[in-house]
């Protein structure tokens, strides 16, 4: 290891705010010279950014190895045939990069690696004695995001750690799942992230159980539902709350009334003078099993992820085209309702107890009032389908729920036998009988962690790197590159390097203001300033980036080592 001279390093910083960047992490990673954009959603990691990326990789690798993981490297190009066998070649949708070779054979640029790892297990694992097995890799993934944005937070090419475990029993899977849960928490804490673990949808991955690891940040794309009373936490897409009390009122008589031009809940409330809780919204969805109607109360929103999870149909989509809706349901768009509807009807639990509801009449410019579920219209299934709102009652303890924003930096899944059955990954038990392997899947967004750390650790002057992932731990800033200062700066950098610190020596021919500005922008945890005023007193100055704490030390490289260790609060071995 040797210290790095800034004057000979590729570290291009920007003073200007990049117009293309919305998030603080995106702006600062560009300005601090960590990344550069090559194309939409495709970024180059410059030397400073790569150092951070490698630090994150090392932490994750250490925790995976400590948990019993075995590292390997799998191909990025994956055969179409494998994905067709699991049914995901079409289900994955346009996010998958697809290509054909000169022979016409189809391939995907791996957006994830369930198929490839399972196929490996099918070939190489024979007996229960080979299980459990936990395999992982760290490498690039590719997804053709419809709107790549936020820098490396949502990119089309990104670095990910993905792991897959294979088991002979559910008990074994649960043991590894718990170990991965704990390993992830340790890794994120070591990276300096504040994390909330939440219940999560399994989505296209499948499986009955999943948890996401959310780095709380106001800029996060995900919404997290939290209960401060009992600790309940869930992604808003799967969050549960207690069904609300029904609106006041008595059971009414069904009446058909004219409602010319009245289509929305707001218009019904204004026109009829009813409580929005009395209105039932009817949505039309179509999927592999055909069309279906979905009902929610007028004061609530439908959570589509819950519907997809309940049906198990990732192709399910809402019908918003008037002609398509009328052809599927035989009813005019905007006046669709459950009475007399021949389609399967699912409803949110809150609809069940409505004593006198307003519903569409399946006729232009008409609604029914006084409608009662299970008396005037059929509901095939009641279940939790509404989107939890801030202030809703916690399903567990009844306390009010709050909603925060977060960045998903990791997710773990209990997959079960979805992939092993499809790809013939079986093992022989003690009696010689074949069974599909029970699988788990565990992903961490390595490049996304870098951005998440910046989101949680920055101020108006720049990045504030935690020591564990900082590209350098110390920057030695020589204010005037005259011979005495330059030689002392080099001696300090060399001694700190010898003591085990990663050191950047700022020996550029720039004015002191620019050097201070850049040092704070790139966020190195500790700055050692070699300047004329302090040297007159036989001292050098130190400033800690995290809290601005300033100190002095004798201008002696040997004496400085202890002071640096004290200020960084780390032991370098």
C-alpha positions as CSV (number, residue, x, y, z in Angstrom):
1,X,0.0,0.0,0.0
2,X,1.2,3.5,-0.8
3,X,-0.2,6.9,-0.4
4,X,-1.8,8.6,-3.4
5,X,-0.7,12.0,-4.8
6,X,-3.8,14.0,-5.8
7,X,-1.7,15.7,-8.6
8,X,-1.3,12.3,-10.3
9,X,-4.7,10.9,-9.6
10,X,-7.9,11.0,-11.7
11,X,-10.1,12.9,-9.4
12,X,-12.1,15.5,-11.4
13,X,-14.3,17.6,-9.1
14,X,-17.1,20.0,-10.1
15,X,-18.0,23.3,-8.5
16,X,-21.3,23.5,-10.4
17,X,-24.5,21.7,-9.5
18,X,-25.3,19.1,-12.3
19,X,-28.7,20.0,-13.8
20,X,-29.5,16.4,-14.6
21,X,-29.3,15.2,-10.9
22,X,-32.2,15.3,-8.5
23,X,-31.0,13.4,-5.5
24,X,-28.2,14.6,-3.2
25,X,-26.3,11.4,-3.7
26,X,-26.5,11.7,-7.5
27,X,-25.3,15.4,-7.4
28,X,-22.5,14.7,-4.9
29,X,-21.2,11.6,-6.6
30,X,-20.9,13.5,-9.8
31,X,-19.4,16.6,-8.2
32,X,-17.0,14.6,-6.1
33,X,-15.7,12.7,-9.1
34,X,-16.9,9.3,-8.0
35,X,-19.0,8.6,-11.2
36,X,-19.6,9.8,-14.7
37,X,-22.6,9.1,-17.0
38,X,-21.9,7.2,-20.2
39,X,-25.5,6.8,-21.2
40,X,-29.0,6.8,-19.6
41,X,-28.7,4.5,-16.5
42,X,-25.1,3.5,-17.3
43,X,-22.3,4.9,-15.2
44,X,-18.5,4.8,-15.0
45,X,-17.0,4.4,-11.5
46,X,-13.9,6.6,-11.5
47,X,-11.0,5.7,-9.1
48,X,-12.5,7.4,-6.0
49,X,-15.9,5.8,-6.5
50,X,-14.3,2.4,-7.2
51,X,-12.4,2.6,-3.9
52,X,-15.7,3.0,-2.1
53,X,-17.4,0.3,-4.1
54,X,-14.5,-2.1,-3.3
55,X,-14.9,-1.3,0.4
56,X,-18.6,-2.2,0.3
57,X,-17.8,-5.4,-1.6
58,X,-15.2,-6.4,1.0
59,X,-17.6,-5.8,3.9
60,X,-20.4,-7.8,2.3
61,X,-17.9,-10.6,1.3
62,X,-16.6,-10.9,4.8
63,X,-20.1,-11.2,6.3
64,X,-21.1,-13.7,3.6
65,X,-18.1,-15.9,4.2
66,X,-18.6,-15.7,8.0
67,X,-22.2,-17.0,7.5
68,X,-20.9,-20.0,5.5
69,X,-21.3,-18.6,2.0
70,X,-19.2,-20.0,-0.8
71,X,-18.2,-17.5,-3.5
72,X,-18.2,-18.3,-7.2
73,X,-18.8,-16.4,-10.5
74,X,-21.6,-17.1,-12.9
75,X,-22.1,-16.0,-16.5
76,X,-23.9,-12.8,-17.3
77,X,-25.3,-14.3,-20.5
78,X,-28.1,-16.7,-19.7
79,X,-29.8,-19.1,-22.2
80,X,-33.4,-18.3,-23.1
81,X,-34.3,-22.0,-22.6
82,X,-33.7,-21.8,-18.8
83,X,-36.0,-18.8,-18.4
84,X,-38.7,-20.4,-20.5
85,X,-38.6,-23.5,-18.2
86,X,-39.4,-21.3,-15.2
87,X,-42.0,-19.3,-17.1
88,X,-40.1,-16.0,-16.6
89,X,-38.9,-15.3,-20.1
90,X,-42.2,-13.5,-20.8
91,X,-43.2,-12.7,-17.2
92,X,-40.1,-10.6,-16.5
93,X,-41.2,-8.2,-19.1
94,X,-39.4,-5.5,-21.0
95,X,-36.9,-4.9,-18.2
96,X,-34.9,-7.9,-19.4
97,X,-32.3,-7.3,-22.0
98,X,-32.7,-10.0,-24.7
99,X,-30.4,-10.8,-27.6
100,X,-29.7,-13.5,-30.1
101,X,-26.3,-14.9,-31.2
102,X,-25.4,-15.5,-34.9
103,X,-27.0,-18.9,-34.7
104,X,-30.3,-17.4,-33.6
105,X,-30.1,-18.8,-30.1
106,X,-31.7,-16.5,-27.5
107,X,-30.0,-15.1,-24.4
108,X,-30.6,-12.7,-21.6
109,X,-28.2,-10.3,-19.9
110,X,-28.8,-11.5,-16.4
111,X,-31.2,-9.3,-14.4
112,X,-31.0,-11.9,-11.7
113,X,-29.6,-15.4,-11.4
114,X,-32.1,-17.9,-9.9
115,X,-32.3,-20.0,-13.1
116,X,-28.5,-20.3,-13.5
117,X,-27.8,-21.2,-9.9
118,X,-30.6,-23.7,-9.8
119,X,-29.4,-25.3,-13.0
120,X,-26.0,-25.6,-11.4
121,X,-27.5,-27.2,-8.3
122,X,-29.5,-29.6,-10.5
123,X,-26.3,-30.8,-12.1
124,X,-24.0,-31.0,-9.1
125,X,-26.0,-31.8,-6.0
126,X,-27.2,-35.4,-5.6
127,X,-27.8,-36.3,-2.0
128,X,-29.1,-34.8,1.2
129,X,-25.5,-35.1,2.5
130,X,-24.6,-32.3,0.1
131,X,-27.1,-29.9,1.7
132,X,-27.5,-27.3,2.9
133,X,-25.4,-25.2,0.5
134,X,-25.0,-21.5,0.3
135,X,-23.5,-20.0,-2.9
136,X,-23.0,-16.4,-3.8
137,X,-21.4,-14.1,-6.3
138,X,-20.7,-10.4,-6.6
139,X,-21.0,-9.0,-10.1
140,X,-23.0,-6.9,-12.7
141,X,-26.7,-7.2,-13.3
142,X,-28.7,-5.6,-16.2
143,X,-32.2,-4.3,-16.2
144,X,-33.7,-2.1,-18.9
145,X,-35.4,0.3,-16.5
146,X,-38.2,2.3,-18.2
147,X,-37.0,5.5,-16.4
148,X,-33.4,5.0,-15.2
149,X,-32.7,7.9,-12.8
150,X,-31.1,9.0,-9.6
151,X,-27.6,8.0,-10.7
152,X,-26.5,4.6,-9.6
153,X,-29.6,4.3,-7.3
154,X,-31.7,3.0,-10.3
155,X,-29.4,2.2,-13.1
156,X,-29.6,-0.2,-16.1
157,X,-26.2,-1.7,-15.2
158,X,-25.4,-2.2,-11.5
159,X,-23.3,-4.3,-9.1
160,X,-25.1,-6.8,-6.9
161,X,-24.3,-9.5,-4.5
162,X,-26.8,-12.4,-5.0
163,X,-26.8,-15.6,-3.0
164,X,-28.8,-18.8,-3.2
165,X,-29.2,-21.5,-0.6
166,X,-30.3,-25.1,-1.2
167,X,-31.9,-27.2,1.5
168,X,-33.5,-30.6,2.3
169,X,-36.1,-29.1,4.7
170,X,-37.9,-25.9,5.5
171,X,-36.3,-25.9,8.9
172,X,-32.9,-25.8,7.3
173,X,-34.0,-22.9,5.0
174,X,-35.3,-21.0,8.0
175,X,-32.0,-21.4,9.8
176,X,-30.0,-20.0,6.8
177,X,-32.6,-17.3,6.3
178,X,-32.1,-16.1,9.9
179,X,-28.3,-16.2,9.4
180,X,-28.6,-14.1,6.3
181,X,-30.9,-11.7,8.0
182,X,-28.3,-11.2,10.8
183,X,-25.4,-11.1,8.3
184,X,-27.1,-8.4,6.3
185,X,-27.7,-6.2,9.4
186,X,-24.1,-6.5,10.3
187,X,-23.0,-5.6,6.8
188,X,-25.2,-2.5,6.6
189,X,-24.2,-1.3,10.1
190,X,-20.6,-1.7,9.1
191,X,-21.2,0.4,6.0
192,X,-22.6,3.2,8.2
193,X,-26.3,2.8,7.2
194,X,-29.3,3.2,9.4
195,X,-31.6,0.3,8.4
196,X,-35.2,-0.7,9.0
197,X,-36.1,-4.3,8.1
198,X,-39.6,-4.6,6.7
199,X,-42.0,-7.3,5.5
200,X,-41.9,-7.2,1.7
201,X,-43.7,-8.5,-1.4
202,X,-42.0,-11.5,-3.2
203,X,-43.1,-10.3,-6.6
204,X,-41.6,-12.1,-9.6
205,X,-39.1,-13.9,-7.4
206,X,-41.9,-15.9,-5.7
207,X,-42.0,-17.6,-2.4
208,X,-44.0,-17.2,0.8
209,X,-41.7,-15.0,2.9
210,X,-39.6,-12.0,2.1
211,X,-37.9,-9.1,3.9
212,X,-36.4,-5.9,2.6
213,X,-33.6,-3.9,4.2
214,X,-34.4,-0.2,3.9
215,X,-32.0,2.7,4.4
216,X,-34.3,5.5,5.7
217,X,-34.0,8.6,3.6
218,X,-36.4,11.3,2.5
219,X,-35.3,10.8,-1.1
220,X,-36.1,7.1,-1.0
221,X,-38.3,5.6,-3.7
222,X,-39.9,3.1,-1.4
223,X,-42.6,3.8,1.3
224,X,-42.2,2.1,4.6
225,X,-45.1,1.7,7.1
226,X,-43.9,1.8,10.7
227,X,-45.6,1.3,14.1
228,X,-43.6,3.0,16.9
229,X,-45.6,1.2,19.5
230,X,-45.0,-2.5,18.7
231,X,-42.2,-2.2,16.1
232,X,-44.3,-3.5,13.1
233,X,-42.6,-2.5,9.8
234,X,-43.6,-3.3,6.3
235,X,-43.2,-2.1,2.7
236,X,-46.3,-0.1,2.0
237,X,-47.1,-2.5,-0.8
238,X,-47.8,-5.3,1.7
239,X,-48.5,-3.4,4.9
240,X,-51.5,-4.3,6.9
241,X,-53.8,-2.3,9.1
242,X,-57.0,-3.0,11.0
243,X,-60.1,-2.7,8.9
244,X,-61.7,0.7,9.5
245,X,-65.1,1.0,11.2
246,X,-68.0,1.1,8.8
247,X,-69.6,4.5,8.2
248,X,-72.6,5.3,10.4
249,X,-76.0,4.5,8.9
250,X,-78.6,1.8,8.6
251,X,-79.2,-0.8,6.0
252,X,-80.9,0.9,3.1
253,X,-83.2,-0.1,0.2
254,X,-81.5,-0.6,-3.2
255,X,-82.4,2.2,-5.6
256,X,-81.3,3.1,-9.1
257,X,-80.8,6.9,-9.5
258,X,-79.6,9.1,-12.4
259,X,-76.2,10.6,-12.0
260,X,-75.5,12.4,-15.3
261,X,-71.8,13.0,-15.9
262,X,-70.9,11.9,-12.3
263,X,-68.0,9.4,-12.5
264,X,-65.6,10.0,-9.6
265,X,-65.9,9.6,-5.9
266,X,-65.5,13.3,-5.4
267,X,-68.3,14.0,-7.8
268,X,-70.6,11.5,-6.1
269,X,-69.9,13.0,-2.7
270,X,-70.7,16.4,-4.0
271,X,-73.7,15.4,-6.0
272,X,-75.4,13.0,-3.6
273,X,-74.2,14.4,-0.3
274,X,-72.8,11.0,0.8
275,X,-69.8,10.1,2.9
276,X,-66.9,8.9,0.7
277,X,-66.8,5.8,3.0
278,X,-70.2,4.8,1.6
279,X,-68.9,4.7,-2.0
280,X,-67.6,1.5,-3.5
281,X,-65.0,1.9,-6.3
282,X,-65.0,-0.9,-8.9
283,X,-61.8,-1.6,-10.8
284,X,-61.4,-3.9,-13.8
285,X,-58.3,-6.1,-14.1
286,X,-57.3,-8.7,-16.6
287,X,-54.7,-11.4,-16.3
288,X,-54.0,-15.0,-17.3
289,X,-57.3,-16.2,-15.8
290,X,-59.2,-13.5,-17.7
291,X,-61.0,-10.3,-16.4
292,X,-62.0,-9.7,-12.8
293,X,-63.6,-6.9,-10.8
294,X,-62.0,-5.5,-7.6
295,X,-63.8,-3.4,-5.0
296,X,-62.5,-0.9,-2.5
297,X,-64.1,1.7,-0.4
298,X,-64.3,5.2,-1.7
299,X,-62.0,6.7,0.9
300,X,-59.3,4.2,0.3
301,X,-56.8,3.3,-2.5
302,X,-56.3,-0.1,-4.0
303,X,-52.8,-1.5,-3.4
304,X,-52.1,-3.3,-6.7
305,X,-49.2,-5.3,-5.3
306,X,-51.5,-7.0,-2.8
307,X,-53.8,-8.0,-5.6
308,X,-50.9,-9.4,-7.7
309,X,-49.6,-11.3,-4.6
310,X,-53.0,-12.8,-3.8
311,X,-53.7,-13.9,-7.4
312,X,-50.1,-15.1,-8.0
313,X,-50.4,-13.5,-11.5
314,X,-47.6,-11.0,-12.3
315,X,-49.2,-10.3,-15.7
316,X,-52.3,-8.8,-14.0
317,X,-53.0,-5.2,-15.2
318,X,-55.6,-2.6,-14.7
319,X,-57.9,-1.9,-17.6
320,X,-58.0,1.9,-18.2
321,X,-59.2,1.9,-21.8
322,X,-63.0,2.5,-22.1
323,X,-63.5,0.3,-25.2
324,X,-61.6,-2.6,-23.6
325,X,-63.4,-2.2,-20.4
326,X,-66.8,-2.3,-22.1
327,X,-65.9,-5.4,-24.2
328,X,-64.6,-7.3,-21.1
329,X,-67.3,-6.3,-18.6
330,X,-70.2,-5.3,-20.8
331,X,-70.5,-2.1,-18.8
332,X,-69.7,1.5,-19.6
333,X,-66.4,2.8,-18.3
334,X,-66.9,5.2,-15.3
335,X,-70.1,3.5,-14.2
336,X,-68.9,0.0,-13.6
337,X,-70.3,-1.7,-10.5
338,X,-70.7,-5.1,-9.0
339,X,-74.5,-5.6,-9.2
340,X,-75.3,-8.1,-11.9
341,X,-71.6,-8.4,-13.0
342,X,-70.8,-11.9,-14.3
343,X,-67.0,-11.5,-13.6
344,X,-65.2,-12.9,-10.6
345,X,-65.4,-10.2,-7.8
346,X,-62.8,-9.6,-5.1
347,X,-63.3,-6.9,-2.5
348,X,-61.3,-5.3,0.3
349,X,-62.4,-6.3,3.8
350,X,-63.7,-2.9,4.5
351,X,-66.4,-3.3,1.8
352,X,-68.0,-6.3,3.7
353,X,-69.6,-4.2,6.5
354,X,-71.0,-1.4,4.4
355,X,-74.7,-1.1,5.4
356,X,-75.8,1.1,2.5
357,X,-73.3,1.7,-0.3
358,X,-73.2,3.7,-3.5
359,X,-72.0,1.6,-6.5
360,X,-71.9,2.0,-10.3
361,X,-75.0,0.6,-12.0
362,X,-73.3,-0.6,-15.2
363,X,-75.5,1.9,-17.1
364,X,-74.4,5.3,-18.4
365,X,-75.1,8.1,-16.0
366,X,-76.6,5.9,-13.3
367,X,-75.6,4.6,-9.9
368,X,-77.2,2.4,-7.2
369,X,-77.7,3.7,-3.7
370,X,-78.5,1.5,-0.7
371,X,-76.5,-1.4,-2.0
372,X,-75.4,-4.1,0.5
373,X,-72.6,-6.6,-0.1
374,X,-73.8,-10.2,-0.2
375,X,-77.4,-9.1,-0.4
376,X,-77.4,-7.1,-3.6
377,X,-74.2,-8.3,-5.2
378,X,-71.9,-11.2,-4.9
379,X,-68.3,-11.1,-3.6
380,X,-66.2,-14.2,-4.3
381,X,-63.4,-13.3,-1.9
382,X,-62.8,-10.7,0.8
383,X,-59.2,-9.9,1.6
384,X,-56.9,-7.0,2.5
385,X,-56.5,-5.0,-0.7
386,X,-56.3,-1.4,0.5
387,X,-53.2,0.8,0.7
388,X,-52.3,1.7,4.2
389,X,-52.6,5.4,5.0
390,X,-50.8,7.4,7.6
391,X,-52.8,7.3,10.8
392,X,-54.4,3.9,10.1
393,X,-54.5,1.5,13.0
394,X,-51.8,-1.1,13.3
395,X,-53.1,-4.6,12.7
396,X,-51.1,-5.8,15.7
397,X,-51.6,-3.3,18.5
398,X,-54.0,-0.7,17.2
399,X,-51.6,2.2,17.5
400,X,-51.5,4.8,14.6
401,X,-49.1,3.9,11.8
402,X,-46.6,6.3,10.2
403,X,-45.1,6.3,6.8
404,X,-41.4,7.0,6.0
405,X,-39.4,6.8,2.8
406,X,-36.5,4.5,2.3
407,X,-34.0,3.1,-0.1
408,X,-34.1,-0.7,-0.6
409,X,-30.5,-1.9,-0.3
410,X,-31.2,-5.6,0.2
411,X,-33.9,-8.2,0.1
412,X,-34.1,-11.8,1.2
413,X,-36.6,-14.5,0.1
414,X,-37.8,-17.9,1.1
415,X,-38.3,-19.2,-2.4
416,X,-39.5,-22.8,-1.6
417,X,-39.5,-25.1,-4.6
418,X,-40.6,-22.8,-7.4
419,X,-37.3,-23.0,-9.3
420,X,-36.1,-26.4,-8.2
421,X,-39.3,-28.0,-9.5
422,X,-39.2,-26.2,-12.8
423,X,-35.6,-27.0,-13.4
424,X,-35.4,-30.5,-11.9
425,X,-33.1,-29.7,-9.0
426,X,-33.7,-32.7,-6.8
427,X,-31.8,-34.6,-4.1
428,X,-32.1,-38.1,-2.7
429,X,-33.1,-38.4,0.9
430,X,-32.0,-41.1,3.4
431,X,-34.4,-43.6,1.8
432,X,-33.2,-42.9,-1.7
433,X,-36.3,-40.9,-2.6
434,X,-36.1,-37.8,-4.8
435,X,-37.4,-34.4,-3.6
436,X,-37.1,-30.9,-5.0
437,X,-34.6,-28.8,-3.2
438,X,-36.0,-26.0,-1.0
439,X,-34.4,-22.7,-1.9
440,X,-33.7,-19.3,-0.5
441,X,-32.4,-16.2,-2.3
442,X,-30.6,-13.2,-0.8
443,X,-29.7,-10.0,-2.7
444,X,-27.7,-6.8,-1.8
445,X,-27.3,-3.8,-4.1
446,X,-23.6,-3.1,-3.8
447,X,-23.6,0.0,-6.0
448,X,-26.8,1.2,-4.5
449,X,-25.3,1.0,-1.0
450,X,-22.7,3.6,-2.1
451,X,-25.5,6.0,-3.1
452,X,-27.5,5.2,0.1
453,X,-24.5,6.0,2.3
454,X,-24.2,9.4,0.6
455,X,-27.9,10.0,1.1
456,X,-27.5,9.4,4.8
457,X,-24.1,11.1,5.2
458,X,-23.8,14.5,3.6
459,X,-24.2,18.2,4.3
460,X,-24.3,21.3,2.3
461,X,-20.5,21.1,1.7
462,X,-20.3,17.6,0.4
463,X,-20.1,13.9,1.4
464,X,-19.3,12.7,4.9
465,X,-17.9,9.2,4.5
466,X,-18.1,6.7,7.4
467,X,-14.5,5.6,8.0
468,X,-15.4,2.0,7.1
469,X,-16.2,2.8,3.4
470,X,-14.3,6.0,2.9
471,X,-12.1,6.0,-0.2
472,X,-9.2,7.4,1.9
473,X,-9.2,7.8,5.7
474,X,-6.9,10.8,5.7
475,X,-6.2,13.7,3.3
476,X,-2.9,15.5,4.0
477,X,-3.4,19.0,2.6
478,X,-0.3,21.0,1.8
479,X,-1.3,24.6,1.5
480,X,1.9,25.9,-0.1
481,X,4.0,23.4,-2.0
482,X,7.2,25.1,-0.9
483,X,10.1,22.7,-0.2
484,X,9.6,22.5,3.6
485,X,5.8,22.1,3.6
486,X,6.0,19.6,0.7
487,X,8.6,17.5,2.3
488,X,6.8,17.5,5.6
489,X,3.5,16.6,3.9
490,X,5.2,13.7,2.1
491,X,6.8,12.5,5.3
492,X,3.4,12.6,7.1
493,X,1.7,10.8,4.3
494,X,4.4,8.1,4.2
495,X,4.3,7.5,8.0
496,X,0.5,7.4,8.1
497,X,0.5,5.0,5.2
498,X,3.1,2.8,7.0
499,X,0.8,2.8,10.1
500,X,-2.0,1.3,8.0
501,X,-4.0,4.4,7.0
502,X,-5.2,5.0,3.4
503,X,-3.8,8.5,2.6
504,X,-4.5,11.0,-0.1
505,X,-1.8,13.7,-0.4
506,X,-3.1,17.0,-1.8
507,X,0.0,18.3,-3.5
508,X,-1.8,20.2,-6.2
509,X,-0.9,23.7,-7.2
510,X,-4.2,25.1,-6.1
511,X,-5.1,27.9,-3.7
512,X,-5.9,26.9,-0.1
513,X,-9.6,27.7,-0.5
514,X,-10.0,25.3,-3.4
515,X,-8.2,22.6,-1.5
516,X,-10.4,22.9,1.6
517,X,-13.5,23.0,-0.7
518,X,-12.5,19.8,-2.5
519,X,-11.5,18.0,0.7
520,X,-14.9,18.6,2.2
521,X,-16.7,17.8,-1.1
522,X,-15.1,14.3,-1.4
523,X,-15.7,13.7,2.3
524,X,-12.5,12.2,3.6
525,X,-13.0,11.5,7.3
526,X,-9.9,13.4,8.5
527,X,-7.9,16.3,7.1
528,X,-4.3,17.0,8.2
529,X,-3.4,20.6,7.2
530,X,0.3,21.5,6.6
531,X,0.3,25.3,6.5
532,X,2.8,28.2,7.2
533,X,1.0,29.6,10.3
534,X,0.8,26.4,12.2
535,X,4.3,25.3,11.1
536,X,5.7,28.5,12.7
537,X,4.5,27.1,16.0
538,X,5.8,23.6,15.1
539,X,2.3,22.3,14.6
540,X,0.0,20.9,12.0
541,X,-3.8,21.2,12.1
542,X,-6.4,18.4,12.0
543,X,-10.1,18.6,11.2
544,X,-12.6,15.8,11.4
545,X,-15.2,15.9,8.6
546,X,-18.1,14.3,10.5
547,X,-18.4,17.0,13.2
548,X,-15.9,19.7,12.3
549,X,-13.8,19.0,15.4
550,X,-10.4,20.7,15.1
551,X,-7.2,19.8,16.8
552,X,-3.4,20.4,16.6
553,X,-0.5,18.1,16.8
554,X,3.3,18.5,16.8
555,X,4.6,18.6,13.2
556,X,6.2,15.3,13.7
557,X,5.0,12.3,11.6
558,X,5.6,9.9,14.4
559,X,3.6,11.9,17.0
560,X,0.8,12.4,14.5
561,X,-0.1,8.7,14.2
562,X,-1.5,8.5,17.6
563,X,-3.6,11.7,17.2
564,X,-5.0,10.4,13.9
565,X,-6.0,7.1,15.5
566,X,-7.7,9.0,18.3
567,X,-9.7,11.3,16.0
568,X,-10.8,8.5,13.7
569,X,-11.6,6.2,16.7
570,X,-10.3,3.2,14.8
571,X,-7.5,0.8,15.2
572,X,-5.6,0.2,12.0
573,X,-3.7,-3.1,12.2
